[in-house]
Amino acid sequence: MRQHVNPLSSNFNQIERIPSLSEMFCDSKSNLHLDIGCAAGEFLFDLALVNTSWNYLGIEIREKLVKKARKKLVEREIKNLYFIFGNAHNILNDVQSKFILKNLKSLSFNFPDPWFKKRHYKRRVIQPEFINNLSNSLQKGTLISVKTDVKDLFDYMDYTISNNFYFKKIDKKDINYSESFNPNNFQTNREKYVIINQLDIFERIYIKI
Ligand SMILES: C[S@@+](CC[C@H](N)C(=O)[O-])C[C@H]1O[C@@H](n2cnc3c(N)ncnc32)[C@H](O)[C@@H]1O
C-alpha cells in the first residue's frame, strides 16, 4: 500500500456527508475526542473499548484504511467510535462540521507525516490557517495533544501552535484523569515502533484559553 497521499490533491476537495453526533454515537452527550490521521484506527479501538464513557472520532485521508476501520467497527458493534474519510482540513473547515469542533473535549495529532522537503511543508497537517480555524471554533479548555519522533517537525508544530494567542502549553500532570482521553496511556502503532527502536518522542499539550 502507498504510504503517503498528497492531501492537497483535488481528489479530496469533495467531502462526504458528516452525520450528526447522535447518528455517530450511541450516547451523543459523552466527552468527545478527535484523532487526526488515525490510520486504521487501532489506537482508537483500544481507547473506545476501555473508556466507554468517551466518544472517539478518527479522521484519515487514506480510504483503504478507513474502510478497514469501518468494517471492524461493524463487526465489533462498537457504539462510541466513528471514522470519517478525507483531508482533515477540508472536513473541519466545512460549515457542516462546525458542531464537531464545538463539541470536542480534546484532539490529537499522533506522529503526523513529516514531509521532510521544504517545498512539501504545505502538505503537513498542522498549518497556521488550520490552527487559526481551531482557535476560532474550539471551546475554551479544549486540549490539543501533539506527538512525533521527528524533532524538526515538532519544532515546526510547536512554533505554529504557540504562535496562536489562544493556545497555551500545559503540563501533562495538570490534567485531571477525567479530562484525559487516554488515561490508560495506550500507544499508537507508530509510537510502539518508535519505542521498540528506542527513538525519541517529542510531545506537548496545549489548552485553548
Ligand atoms: C505517520 S501516520 C501515523 C498514524 C497514527 N497516528 C500513528 O501514530 O500510528 C500519519 C497518518 O496521517 C494521515 N494523514 C496525513 N495527512 C492527513 C490529512 N490532511 N488528513 C487526514 N489524515 C491525514 C496519513 O494518511 C497517515 O495515516
PDBQT file of the ligand as one rigid body, heavy atoms in Angstrom, charges set to zero:
ROOT
HETATM    1  C1  LIG A 301       2.667   8.581  10.093  1.00  0.00    +0.000 C 
HETATM    2  S1  LIG A 301       0.977   8.129  10.085  1.00  0.00    +0.000 S 
HETATM    3  C2  LIG A 301       0.612   7.984  11.835  1.00  0.00    +0.000 C 
HETATM    4  C3  LIG A 301      -0.599   7.134  12.095  1.00  0.00    +0.000 C 
HETATM    5  C4  LIG A 301      -1.037   7.060  13.557  1.00  0.00    +0.000 C 
HETATM    6  N1  LIG A 301      -1.490   8.366  14.031  1.00  0.00    +0.000 N 
HETATM    7  C5  LIG A 301       0.060   6.527  14.442  1.00  0.00    +0.000 C 
HETATM    8  O1  LIG A 301       0.555   7.290  15.308  1.00  0.00    +0.000 OA
HETATM    9  O2  LIG A 301       0.412   5.334  14.300  1.00  0.00    +0.000 OA
HETATM   10  C6  LIG A 301       0.144   9.661   9.659  1.00  0.00    +0.000 C 
HETATM   11  C7  LIG A 301      -1.302   9.419   9.223  1.00  0.00    +0.000 C 
HETATM   12  O3  LIG A 301      -1.933  10.665   8.974  1.00  0.00    +0.000 OA
HETATM   13  C8  LIG A 301      -2.703  10.554   7.763  1.00  0.00    +0.000 C 
HETATM   14  N2  LIG A 301      -2.862  11.913   7.230  1.00  0.00    +0.000 N 
HETATM   15  C9  LIG A 301      -1.892  12.696   6.702  1.00  0.00    +0.000 A 
HETATM   16  N3  LIG A 301      -2.373  13.892   6.325  1.00  0.00    +0.000 NA
HETATM   17  C10 LIG A 301      -3.701  13.887   6.632  1.00  0.00    +0.000 A 
HETATM   18  C11 LIG A 301      -4.756  14.825   6.469  1.00  0.00    +0.000 A 
HETATM   19  N4  LIG A 301      -4.540  16.030   5.927  1.00  0.00    +0.000 N 
HETATM   20  N5  LIG A 301      -5.990  14.482   6.898  1.00  0.00    +0.000 NA
HETATM   21  C12 LIG A 301      -6.230  13.260   7.425  1.00  0.00    +0.000 A 
HETATM   22  N6  LIG A 301      -5.270  12.311   7.587  1.00  0.00    +0.000 NA
HETATM   23  C13 LIG A 301      -4.024  12.622   7.214  1.00  0.00    +0.000 A 
HETATM   24  C14 LIG A 301      -1.865   9.622   6.913  1.00  0.00    +0.000 C 
HETATM   25  O4  LIG A 301      -2.580   9.044   5.852  1.00  0.00    +0.000 OA
HETATM   26  C15 LIG A 301      -1.395   8.601   7.951  1.00  0.00    +0.000 C 
HETATM   27  O5  LIG A 301      -2.323   7.547   8.123  1.00  0.00    +0.000 OA
ENDROOT
TORSDOF 0
